[in-house]
Amino acid sequence: MIFAIVIVYLAAMVALGFFYKKRASEDAESYLVANRSMGTVIGGGALASTYASTSSFLGSLGAMAALGIAFGMWQNMGAITGFALAAIFIAPRFRKYMPLSFAEFFETRYDKRVRFVAACVTVVAMFVYILIQLQGGAYAMSYVLDVNHSIGVVVIGVILLAYVGLGGSHSSMMASFIQFSMMFIAMLTVAGVALMARPWGETASMAVGNELAAFDLAGNFGTFTGVSVMVMMALGVISSPHVYLMFMWSKSTKAAQKTAALATTYLAIFYTVLLFVGAYIIATFPNLENPDMGYFEVLDMLPTVLIGLFVAAVLAAAMSTSDAQLLNATSAITNDLYQAFKKRPVHESRRVLVNRGVMLAIGTGAIIVALDPPELILWLLAIAQSIMIGAFLVPIVLGLFWKRATATAAFAGMLSGFSVAIITQYLPMPNEFIGGPIAAIVSLIVMVVVTLSRGSAEKADPVGVESEN
């Protein structure tokens, strides 16, 4: 029964791709940014799904089981803060540039050099994240359905390629909304079951009995680490290309802002509920061999039909993040890197075909690497967030809010932030979460110094800041 429900879910995702194939084939704008037609309700769920990935279902609950509830609290506060800042300050300004890809913003605001670097970083970061989502989804299939890990990777990867390749951003948008709805309902239900299984006071007492630091603000990791996690998560949202993808899909600037606000609300509820589930896992399953699998232990209390649906929700979590990241990596190559080497753009009649081909190549490469990932991938996962913060945060924020920020300054700031984000991974640090913020500080200093020394000779912001004054 569980296996059959998962198959039905996977088939439904492919059906979405076929349903939107004709619409996505109209032109590059239709394929990459859904004709900028996304409404607020659909957009809110789709945007929320870009962060509610397998790391939320499995990783966050596993971290709380191992380190205490406070780890999830710091992490969740960071994500919610990041989305709130994006809704209020970032989304309305970014949307005015109307880019076709994330990196294209950097050429509109700065120049081609900055766009090229941004596109390269985007491809690397998105590829790593796709790998991790394939790994997480396959891990879930292996644990619950007793499916060989390699088969799980191939199945999830092929389904992802099918519905994104066929329907582009249109099918990705609808699939992400459906997938987040599945995740949201699953987590609410699991939390409800946990709260009904025993009184909350008893659960809390048992959790403390099993782990003294269960509800300690510092957990087993220390307050400084907790704050570092929160800051890195918040900055990570503002620096993530797949978040900006949703702003590009929105119908209007106002819709983009409302979409981010609604995603913040969805995630605030989702992450709060997650804390109750984490507490129940600590109280009930103190000796888990693999803390990341605590979610599935709670599922065993449910009817078979619901178990099947909520296992499918974990696969949905993997796909809902991967599809946006796959489109970002594709657009970075077809819309950004290609332009850096070719003077003539691809003819409009061939652009959708080229996008599909590049997307297929990226996805196939990710599947092959995910079958037997080298240790390098684990290292890249640890620094992927730091790289995006170091490379993107300051050039985006200063570009949107400081009209004097120059292209040379952005180029220097992006390269310096990217470099420092990597270097910090090899230095002794208080924890692994401060590399990104340190890289952003260096990028900020470089951008300000270069702008003030050369600012008068270069162009100012042609869209965002001037239109606000």
Phi, psi and omega per residue, in radians:
M1 nan -0.825 3.136
I2 -1.062 -0.778 -3.130
F3 -1.092 -0.710 -3.126
A4 -1.118 -0.707 3.140
I5 -1.136 -0.707 3.099
V6 -1.094 -0.730 3.113
I7 -1.077 -0.740 3.117
V8 -1.068 -0.740 3.113
Y9 -1.073 -0.828 -3.121
L10 -1.092 -0.686 3.112
A11 -1.133 -0.653 3.132
A12 -1.118 -0.635 3.113
M13 -1.141 -0.726 3.100
V14 -1.124 -0.702 3.126
A15 -1.046 -0.624 3.085
L16 -1.065 -0.721 3.125
G17 -1.056 -0.783 3.107
F18 -1.141 -0.651 -3.109
F19 -1.088 -0.675 -3.079
Y20 -1.737 0.101 -3.070
K21 -1.007 -0.847 -3.095
K22 -1.091 -0.772 -3.122
R23 -1.140 -0.687 -3.122
A24 -1.253 -0.312 -3.066
S25 -1.540 0.020 -3.070
E26 -1.118 -0.893 3.134
D27 -2.887 3.127 -3.085
A28 -1.112 -0.641 3.141
E29 -1.124 -0.660 3.106
S30 -1.175 -0.731 -3.086
Y31 -1.243 -0.704 -3.011
L32 -1.606 -0.616 -3.051
V33 -2.261 0.396 3.028
A34 0.931 0.633 -3.108
N35 0.975 0.370 -3.114
R36 0.894 0.858 -3.022
S37 -1.979 0.088 -3.019
M38 -1.282 2.250 3.098
G39 -1.491 3.082 -3.021
T40 -1.207 -0.833 -3.062
V41 -1.133 -0.888 3.098
I42 -1.079 -0.748 -3.113
G43 -1.114 -0.671 3.140
G44 -1.060 -0.790 3.107
G45 -1.193 -0.707 -3.136
A46 -1.121 -0.747 3.133
L47 -1.167 -0.746 3.114
A48 -1.051 -0.617 -3.094
S49 -1.175 -0.389 -3.136
T50 -1.173 -0.374 3.124
Y51 -1.893 -0.453 3.120
A52 -1.464 1.295 -3.064
S53 -1.751 -2.898 3.098
T54 -1.070 -0.415 3.101
S55 -1.146 -0.478 3.106
S56 -1.333 -0.783 3.139
F57 -1.205 -0.862 -3.005
L58 -1.783 -0.888 -3.053
G59 -1.135 -0.834 -3.111
S60 -1.134 -0.772 3.118
L61 -1.137 -0.671 3.102
G62 -1.140 -0.706 3.121
A63 -1.139 -0.691 3.115
M64 -1.160 -0.682 3.126
A65 -1.122 -0.602 -3.086
A66 -1.538 -0.570 -2.970
L67 -2.052 -0.225 -3.095
G68 1.968 2.731 -3.096
I69 -1.054 -0.545 -3.063
A70 -1.047 -0.541 3.134
F71 -1.065 -0.798 3.086
G72 -1.119 -0.632 3.141
M73 -1.123 -0.830 3.125
W74 -1.085 -0.769 3.132
Q75 -1.071 -0.786 -3.104
N76 -1.196 -0.688 3.097
M77 -1.095 -0.638 3.116
G78 -1.129 -0.812 -3.133
A79 -1.102 -0.767 -3.121
I80 -1.154 -0.724 3.094
T81 -1.066 -0.751 3.131
G82 -1.068 -0.773 3.136
F83 -1.192 -0.634 3.109
A84 -1.117 -0.764 3.101
L85 -1.103 -0.698 3.123
A86 -1.121 -0.701 -3.124
A87 -1.151 -0.725 -3.035
I88 -1.424 -0.761 -2.955
F89 -1.931 -0.677 -2.945
I90 -1.536 -0.906 -3.011
A91 -0.933 -0.871 -3.076
P92 -1.129 -0.564 -3.135
R93 -1.375 -0.747 -3.119
F94 -1.095 -0.714 -3.058
R95 -1.094 -0.427 -3.119
K96 -1.179 -0.333 3.140
Y97 -1.403 -0.303 3.085
M98 0.882 0.840 -3.136
P99 -1.302 2.726 3.064
L100 -1.572 -0.299 3.069
S101 -2.540 2.876 -3.135
F102 -1.057 -0.824 -3.081
A103 -1.193 -0.439 -3.131
E104 -1.082 -0.513 3.071
F105 -0.953 -0.688 -3.042
F106 -1.229 -0.476 3.048
E107 -1.361 -0.711 3.117
T108 -1.052 -0.717 -3.107
R109 -1.481 -0.620 -3.064
Y110 -2.096 -1.719 3.091
D111 -2.791 -3.073 -3.041
K112 -1.147 -0.560 -3.140
R113 -1.055 -0.796 -3.112
V114 -1.177 -0.673 3.105
R115 -1.079 -0.739 -3.113
F116 -1.092 -0.826 3.129
V117 -1.098 -0.753 -3.142
A118 -1.072 -0.704 3.142
A119 -1.139 -0.734 3.132
C120 -1.090 -0.797 3.132
V121 -1.124 -0.690 3.138
T122 -1.064 -0.798 -3.130
V123 -1.064 -0.805 -3.129
V124 -1.103 -0.871 -3.090
A125 -1.127 -0.758 -3.114
M126 -1.176 -0.648 3.125
F127 -1.082 -0.767 3.127
V128 -1.082 -0.774 -3.137
Y129 -1.132 -0.653 3.085
I130 -1.077 -0.737 3.103
L131 -0.995 -0.801 -3.080
I132 -1.147 -0.678 3.129
Q133 -1.173 -0.686 3.073
L134 -1.082 -0.730 3.124
Q135 -1.101 -0.797 -3.109
G136 -1.126 -0.770 3.124
G137 -1.132 -0.731 3.120
A138 -1.150 -0.616 3.105
Y139 -1.059 -0.766 3.130
A140 -1.125 -0.748 3.135
M141 -1.116 -0.689 3.139
S142 -1.141 -0.731 -3.059
Y143 -1.237 -0.764 -3.016
V144 -1.619 -0.726 -3.037
L145 -1.742 -0.028 -3.123
D146 1.007 0.670 3.113
V147 -1.639 2.418 3.085
N148 -0.953 2.419 -3.067
H149 -0.983 -0.766 -3.124
S150 -1.101 -0.689 3.100
I151 -1.113 -0.705 3.118
G152 -1.067 -0.761 3.112
V153 -1.061 -0.813 -3.107
V154 -1.136 -0.762 -3.117
V155 -1.089 -0.874 -3.124
I156 -1.113 -0.742 -3.136
G157 -1.119 -0.757 -3.131
V158 -1.147 -0.743 3.123
I159 -1.101 -0.736 3.113
L160 -1.058 -0.831 3.132
L161 -1.096 -0.608 -3.105
A162 -1.149 -0.926 -3.036
Y163 -1.370 -0.518 3.073
V164 -1.346 -0.708 3.142
G165 -1.106 -0.708 -3.113
L166 -1.340 -0.910 -2.999
G167 -1.739 -0.052 3.100
G168 0.961 -2.471 -3.086
S169 -1.195 -0.454 3.124
H170 -1.131 -0.884 3.131
S171 -1.226 -0.594 3.103
S172 -1.090 -0.735 -3.133
M173 -1.073 -0.871 -3.113
M174 -1.213 -0.694 3.120
A175 -1.087 -0.727 -3.141
S176 -1.104 -0.683 3.102
F177 -1.134 -0.798 3.127
I178 -1.101 -0.745 -3.107
Q179 -1.137 -0.710 3.107
F180 -1.187 -0.640 3.085
S181 -1.028 -0.728 3.097
M182 -1.100 -0.776 3.132
M183 -1.103 -0.767 -3.088
F184 -1.084 -0.857 -3.136
I185 -1.127 -0.706 3.142
A186 -1.062 -0.826 -3.086
M187 -1.214 -0.648 3.064
L188 -1.073 -0.745 -3.122
T189 -1.168 -0.799 3.141
V190 -1.082 -0.715 3.096
A191 -1.124 -0.702 3.110
G192 -1.081 -0.740 3.106
V193 -1.089 -0.748 3.139
A194 -1.096 -0.711 -3.124
L195 -1.261 -0.517 3.125
M196 -1.445 -0.356 -3.097
A197 -1.144 -0.608 3.081
R198 -2.785 2.768 3.111
P199 -1.015 2.556 -3.103
W200 -1.034 -0.697 -3.136
G201 -1.042 -0.691 3.118
E202 -1.184 -0.723 3.111
T203 -1.066 -0.770 -3.134
A204 -1.097 -0.740 -3.141
S205 -1.128 -0.737 3.123
M206 -1.147 -0.656 3.136
A207 -1.101 -0.767 3.127
V208 -1.174 -0.619 3.105
G209 -1.123 -0.627 3.136
N210 -1.439 -0.505 -3.107
E211 -2.573 1.878 -3.065
L212 -1.009 -0.569 -3.093
A213 -1.609 0.277 -3.041
A214 -0.960 -0.737 -3.098
F215 -2.000 0.222 3.097
D216 -1.277 2.343 -3.128
L217 -1.034 -0.502 3.138
A218 -1.618 -0.162 3.132
G219 0.877 -2.505 3.063
N220 -1.727 0.293 -2.993
F221 -2.225 -0.303 3.131
G222 1.698 2.581 -3.083
T223 -1.119 -0.673 -3.127
F224 -1.061 -0.732 3.101
T225 -1.127 -0.694 3.114
G226 -1.060 -0.804 3.113
V227 -1.116 -0.665 3.116
S228 -1.075 -0.723 3.101
V229 -1.077 -0.791 -3.121
M230 -1.076 -0.823 -3.124
V231 -1.106 -0.768 -3.111
M232 -1.139 -0.691 3.126
M233 -1.131 -0.759 -3.129
A234 -1.102 -0.817 3.135
L235 -1.180 -0.557 3.135
G236 -1.114 -0.666 3.104
V237 -1.074 -0.809 -3.090
I238 -1.216 -0.302 -3.087
S239 -1.821 -0.014 -2.995
S240 -1.525 2.136 3.107
P241 -1.010 -0.613 -3.096
H242 -1.252 -0.329 3.016
V243 -1.294 -0.755 3.132
Y244 -1.174 -0.446 3.093
L245 -0.992 -0.712 -3.128
M246 -1.200 -0.562 3.070
F247 -1.142 -0.624 3.140
M248 -1.239 -0.487 -3.131
W249 -1.372 -0.339 -2.996
S250 -1.154 2.678 -3.111
K251 -1.124 -0.620 -3.051
S252 -2.719 3.030 3.092
T253 -1.067 -0.754 3.134
K254 -1.115 -0.711 3.119
A255 -1.118 -0.653 3.115
A256 -1.100 -0.720 3.135
Q257 -1.166 -0.762 3.130
K258 -1.164 -0.628 3.105
T259 -1.057 -0.808 3.127
A260 -1.132 -0.664 3.123
A261 -1.145 -0.726 3.138
L262 -1.196 -0.679 3.085
A263 -1.068 -0.665 3.093
T264 -1.065 -0.744 3.127
T265 -1.133 -0.832 3.115
Y266 -0.973 -0.828 -3.062
L267 -1.240 -0.577 3.099
A268 -1.055 -0.738 3.108
I269 -1.198 -0.826 -3.090
F270 -1.019 -0.854 -3.069
Y271 -1.256 -0.528 3.080
T272 -1.168 -0.775 3.101
V273 -1.068 -0.628 -3.138
L274 -1.004 -0.604 -3.122
L275 -1.125 -0.659 3.119
F276 -1.161 -0.698 3.113
V277 -1.147 -0.714 3.107
G278 -1.050 -0.742 3.121
A279 -1.104 -0.710 3.138
Y280 -1.122 -0.691 3.131
I281 -1.124 -0.752 3.110
I282 -1.079 -0.705 -3.093
A283 -1.266 -0.625 -2.959
T284 -1.747 -0.559 -3.068
F285 -2.224 1.213 -3.026
P286 -1.277 -0.306 -3.033
N287 -2.029 0.644 3.135
L288 -1.092 2.278 3.085
E289 -1.158 -0.641 3.106
N290 -2.234 1.747 -3.097
P291 -0.989 -0.486 -3.128
D292 -1.113 -0.311 -3.107
M293 -1.684 0.213 -3.135
G294 -1.046 -0.620 3.119
Y295 -0.974 -0.749 -3.098
F296 -1.243 -0.480 3.068
E297 -1.119 -0.676 3.109
V298 -1.216 -0.613 3.141
L299 -1.046 -0.506 -3.105
D300 -1.059 -0.276 3.131
M301 -1.443 -0.116 -3.034
L302 -1.743 2.844 3.022
P303 -1.075 2.733 -3.065
T304 -1.014 -0.709 -3.117
V305 -1.055 -0.780 -3.140
L306 -1.192 -0.620 3.094
I307 -1.050 -0.775 3.115
G308 -1.054 -0.779 3.141
L309 -1.117 -0.687 -3.046
F310 -1.460 -0.346 2.927
V311 -1.234 -0.731 3.064
A312 -1.031 -0.570 3.130
A313 -1.121 -0.572 3.081
V314 -1.173 -0.719 3.072
L315 -1.126 -0.645 3.089
A316 -1.086 -0.655 3.126
A317 -1.085 -0.702 3.128
A318 -1.158 -0.780 -3.070
M319 -1.286 -0.593 -3.061
S320 -1.143 -0.497 3.072
T321 -1.519 -0.692 -3.075
S322 -1.126 -0.649 -3.061
D323 -1.151 -0.721 3.098
A324 -1.144 -0.689 -3.133
Q325 -1.206 -0.619 3.101
L326 -1.143 -0.733 3.104
L327 -1.172 -0.652 3.092
N328 -1.108 -0.790 3.129
A329 -1.124 -0.685 3.130
T330 -1.100 -0.863 -3.115
S331 -1.147 -0.549 3.117
A332 -1.114 -0.590 3.133
I333 -1.435 -0.880 -3.032
T334 -1.340 -0.580 -3.049
N335 -1.769 -0.279 -3.049
D336 -2.084 -1.076 -3.086
L337 -1.149 -0.658 3.115
Y338 -1.031 -0.728 -3.108
Q339 -1.135 -0.406 -3.125
A340 -1.305 -0.365 -3.084
F341 -1.966 -0.322 -3.114
K342 -2.051 2.298 3.137
K343 -1.327 -0.579 -3.122
R344 -1.725 2.264 3.122
P345 -1.232 2.792 3.066
V346 -1.120 2.392 3.125
H347 -1.041 2.457 -3.048
E348 -0.932 -0.647 -3.099
S349 -1.169 -0.345 -3.111
R350 -1.848 -0.125 -3.005
R351 -1.138 -0.690 3.127
V352 -1.141 -0.732 3.121
L353 -1.083 -0.734 3.115
V354 -1.124 -0.754 3.107
N355 -1.050 -0.744 3.123
R356 -1.123 -0.698 3.130
G357 -1.131 -0.775 3.124
V358 -1.145 -0.752 3.111
M359 -1.034 -0.730 3.121
L360 -1.112 -0.704 3.137
A361 -1.144 -0.780 3.135
I362 -1.096 -0.839 -3.116
G363 -1.099 -0.727 3.127
T364 -1.122 -0.720 3.091
G365 -1.069 -0.725 3.128
A366 -1.125 -0.710 3.118
I367 -1.080 -0.795 -3.110
I368 -1.081 -0.798 -3.129
V369 -1.186 -0.658 -3.108
A370 -1.206 -0.331 3.100
L371 -1.099 -0.630 3.130
D372 -2.587 1.266 -3.013
P373 -1.181 2.268 3.067
P374 -1.250 2.882 -3.128
E375 -1.078 -0.418 3.139
L376 -0.997 -0.610 -3.125
I377 -1.121 -0.680 3.118
L378 -1.107 -0.660 3.094
W379 -1.162 -0.762 3.131
L380 -1.088 -0.645 3.112
L381 -1.053 -0.716 -3.117
A382 -1.125 -0.524 -3.072
I383 -1.841 -0.100 -3.089
A384 -0.993 -0.811 3.129
Q385 -1.128 -0.715 3.125
S386 -1.101 -0.687 3.141
I387 -1.086 -0.786 -3.119
M388 -1.144 -0.719 3.111
I389 -1.124 -0.823 -3.116
G390 -1.110 -0.698 -3.067
A391 -1.441 -0.679 -2.918
F392 -1.831 -0.592 -2.949
L393 -0.953 -1.011 -3.043
V394 -1.195 -0.806 3.088
P395 -1.029 -0.592 3.097
I396 -1.216 -0.950 -3.039
V397 -1.117 -0.838 3.123
L398 -1.165 -0.602 3.110
G399 -1.117 -0.588 -3.126
L400 -1.469 -0.495 -2.983
F401 -2.046 -0.145 -3.106
W402 -2.278 1.803 -3.022
K403 -1.199 -0.304 3.135
R404 -1.388 -0.256 -3.124
A405 -1.018 2.243 -3.009
T406 -1.833 2.893 3.140
A407 -1.128 -0.755 3.129
T408 -1.087 -0.695 3.122
A409 -1.140 -0.741 3.134
A410 -1.131 -0.726 3.121
F411 -1.069 -0.826 3.138
A412 -1.166 -0.719 3.139
G413 -1.144 -0.703 -3.141
M414 -1.154 -0.781 3.134
L415 -1.158 -0.725 -3.128
S416 -1.185 -0.731 3.111
G417 -1.113 -0.746 3.100
F418 -1.053 -0.812 -3.105
S419 -1.116 -0.790 -3.123
V420 -1.140 -0.645 3.121
A421 -1.040 -0.642 3.111
I422 -1.344 -0.773 -3.098
I423 -1.054 -0.698 -3.096
T424 -1.090 -0.385 3.127
Q425 -1.207 -0.314 -3.122
Y426 -1.798 -0.031 -3.116
L427 -1.776 2.631 3.058
P428 -1.178 2.056 -3.082
M429 -2.193 2.707 3.104
P430 -0.998 -0.632 3.047
N431 -2.782 2.981 -3.039
E432 -1.449 0.051 -3.039
F433 -1.748 -0.037 -3.058
I434 -1.771 -0.035 3.137
G435 -1.067 -0.763 -3.141
G436 -1.089 -0.912 3.099
P437 -1.028 -0.687 3.099
I438 -1.105 -0.751 3.119
A439 -1.090 -0.662 3.127
A440 -1.160 -0.656 3.105
I441 -1.101 -0.761 3.106
V442 -1.096 -0.776 3.116
S443 -1.042 -0.712 3.131
L444 -1.095 -0.820 -3.139
I445 -1.057 -0.806 -3.121
V446 -1.087 -0.795 -3.107
M447 -1.111 -0.754 -3.124
V448 -1.144 -0.804 -3.118
V449 -1.095 -0.813 -3.114
V450 -1.174 -0.692 3.135
T451 -1.106 -0.818 -3.110
L452 -1.170 -0.461 -3.127
S453 -1.522 -0.410 -3.072
R454 -2.289 0.080 -2.983
G455 -1.004 -0.624 -3.040
S456 -1.217 -0.297 -3.069
A457 -1.625 -0.084 -3.065
E458 -2.172 2.882 -3.036
K459 -1.220 2.634 3.062
A460 -1.648 3.130 -3.137
D461 -1.108 2.106 -3.100
P462 -1.471 -0.183 -3.019
V463 -2.207 -1.213 -2.901
G464 -1.126 -1.060 -3.017
V465 -1.229 -0.767 -3.084
E466 -1.097 -0.615 -3.116
S467 -1.256 -0.265 3.138
E468 -1.550 -0.250 -3.039
N469 -1.697 nan nan
